[in-house]
């Protein structure tokens, strides 16, 4: 399985090497169970970002450095050229868990119906320590379309989400390029038109909190997200209420209520259920 990871960045000298290292040091790559292309789309950094990247000089690393009109124009540029079987994007400063590729490959090989997959919501503090883990309960396609996640229920964590390349056929890269804050939601809405988001009880990646992030402007993010969404109806609100309770249930209760979409590890069988 070939993985394509896209990292849009600008003046990320203080974070870029740690992010690249988290991608490079995947156990599935060391074991030759997977291959990688890591596409770095730099927006014309004026600090040492590009110099750091060129110093790393890995064969799988592809650096595209040119001015752009924002993060999602850079992301769209990288996604257009991604050639992997499975794709994800990771911003500078965020990390993948060392076994992320191995878990994703095992799940997708065992369950061909999985077209996109997410893991634990993981948050790191500014020092890089993991400070919060939440196992998602469920991401319903109809609730993704009406932007329930992030407004009424927890977000889909982008750093923990991987998808098969075929889902990119539904993405309008021109529209993605024009977005300023909610490009991740736009991708999820596109994917939800044709596929269910599966959940695995594994740490795949995480979001690192640090000053100056685009995500700090949450009010503007939600406004842009709503502009892309359909209006929720009475059934949607009822589902949100029921699901909100289950988001705080124990893992086995979540599995009972989402048998096909939530994958827990069975230690006796030695596989994901």
N, C-alpha and C positions, 0 to 999 in steps of 0.2 A: 504494500500500500504506500502510495506517495502522498505526503502531506505538503500542502502549500500554506505557509504562514505569511500574512501581509502585515507589515508594521509601518503605519504612517507616522512621521515625526517631523519636528522642527525645533532646532536648538535644544537637543536632548542629550547633550554630552554627559550630564550628570547621571543619566539613567540608562542609556542605550546599551551599554555593554552587559549589564546585568540581565536585561531582557533578552538579548541575543544569546547569552550563555544558557538561559533557561530553556531556550528552544534547541540549541545545539547539543545539550547534554541529556537528551531523551534516551531512556533505556532501550527503546525500540530501535533507535539508530545504532547504538553500540552493539546490539545483538543482531544487526543486519536484518531485522524483521520489517523495517520500513525505510523509506528514503525521504528526502526533504529538499524543498526549495524555500528559502526565506527571502522574501522580497521586501526590501526597505525602501519606502517611498519618502524621501527627504524633500521638504518644501523649500530648499535653498538656505540651509542653516548657515549662520554667520559665526557660530562657535566651533568647537572641535568635533562635532558629531561625525562628519564625513571622514575626518582623519582617523578617528577611533575605528570606524567601520572598515576602512581600508587597511588598517593595521591588523584587524582580525583575520582577513584573507582566508575565509573558508570556501571550499568549492561550491557549497550549496547556497552561498550568500550572493544575492543579486541587489546591487545598489542603484537606485534610480533617483538622481538628485536634480531637481529643477523647481523653479518658483511655481506655486499653485495658489488657488483662491480659497484654501481652507483644507481642513483635515479630510473631509469626505471626498474632495476632488483627488487628493492623494490616495485615499483608500480605493476609490473607483479605478484609478490608474493601475494599482497593484492587482486588484481582483480581475481586471480585464485580461491580464497576462498570466494569471495563476494557472498552472497546468496539472496540479495534483488531483488525486482521486478524492481527497478530503481537504477542506479549506477552513481556515479560521483567521481572525485578525487579532493582533495583540499590540496595544499601544506601548510606547516607551515608558518604562517604569513599572509595568505589570509583568507577571511571571506565569509560566506554566509549571505544573508539578512535574518532577522528573519521569513519572510513569504515565503521563497524560496520553501520549500517542499509543502506548501499549494497551491501555484500557479502551480507548476509542476503537482501535483496530480489532480487539477481541470482541467487543460488542457488535460492531458493524459486520464482522465476518460471520458471527453466530446468528445475527438477526438481520438479514438483507433488507427487511422492511424498514429498518431505521435509516432515515434520510437526513435527520439532524438530531443532535444529541447535546445535552448539557449536564453538568455535574453540580456539586455543592456550590452554593454562593459562598465565596471565600473573600474575606477582606483582610488586607495587610496594613499595618500602620506605616508611618513615614520611614521607619527604620527597616521595614521589610518583614516584621514579625507577623504571623497569622494571628488575628485577634477575634475573628468571628467566622463560624461555619453554620450554614443553614441548608438543610436538605429540602429542595423544592417539593411541593406536593404534585402539582399538575399545571400544565400550560395548555388551555383549551384554544383550539383554532378560532372559534368565534369570539372569544375574549381577547385574543391577540389582535383580531381585526378591529375591535372597538377600543383598543388601547387601555384595557383594564389593568394590565400589568405596569406598575409604576404609578398609577393613580389610585387604585383601590386594592391592589394586590402587589406582592413584590415583583421587581423587575426580572427579566431574563438577564442573567449575567453574561455579558459579551465575552469576557476573558475565559469562560468555561464552556463556550459553545462552538461546536464543530459541525460541518455539514458536507454532504456529498456535492461534488461539482455540478451535477445535473440541476441542482436547485438554482444555480446562477442564471439559468436560461430565463427565469422569471423577473430578473432584476433589470430595471432601466438605469443604466449607468449614468446617463445624463441627469436624470432626476436625483440620483444619489449624490452626484457631484455638486448639485446646487444646495444641498442641505447644509446646515451649520452645526446642529447639535444632535438631532434625533436620527442620524443615519442608521444606527443599529436597529432602532424600531422599524425603520423602513425595510431593512433586510428581513426582519422577523415577519413582518406583514406579508411580504412577497412569498416567503417560504411557507407560511401558514395557508396560502391558497391551495396548496397541493399536498402537504405533509404534516403529520403530527410531530411535535417536539417531544422526544423521549428524554428521560431523566435517569442518570446513573448515580448511585450513592458512592461517589468517588470524588476526590479532590483532583480536578483537572487543571485549574488555573485560578488566578485571583486578581483582584483590583487593589492597587496600592494607593493609599491616600497621601497626597502631597499638595502643597500650595500651588495655585495657578491652573488647576485642571479645568477643562471645559465643563465637566460635570458639576462644578460648583454653582453654575447658573441653572439651577433646577427649574425655576419658574419658566424661563424661556424654553428650556428643553420640553417641558410639558405642553407648552403652547404649540411648539412645532410638531410634537407628536400628535396632538389632537387634530391639527390641520391635515394629517395624513390618514386619520382614522374614520371609521363609520360610527354613527351614533348608536349607543347601546339601547336596547329595548328592555321591556319588563323581564323577559326570560334571562337576559344577560345579568341584570341586577340580582335576580334570585340566585343564579349560579355563583356570582361573586360572593354573596353572603354565605352560601354553603361552603364554598372553597376556602373562604377566609378562616373558618373554624378548623378545617382540615390542615391548613398550612402549619398549625401549631400542634398537630397530633404527633404521636410517636411514629417512627419509621414503619413499623409493621402495620399500623392503622392506615398510613398513607398508601402502603403497598396493597392492602386489602381493597381500598377505594380506587386505586389506579393500577390494576393488575397488569395490564398490557403495556402501560407507558412508563412505569417506574421499575428500575432494575436494581435489586439488592443482591449482594454477594452471598452465595450459599457456600459456607465453609465446608460442609460435609460433601457436597458434590464437586467443590472446587471450580465453580463457574458462577457467572451472573445469571440470576433468575429473572 
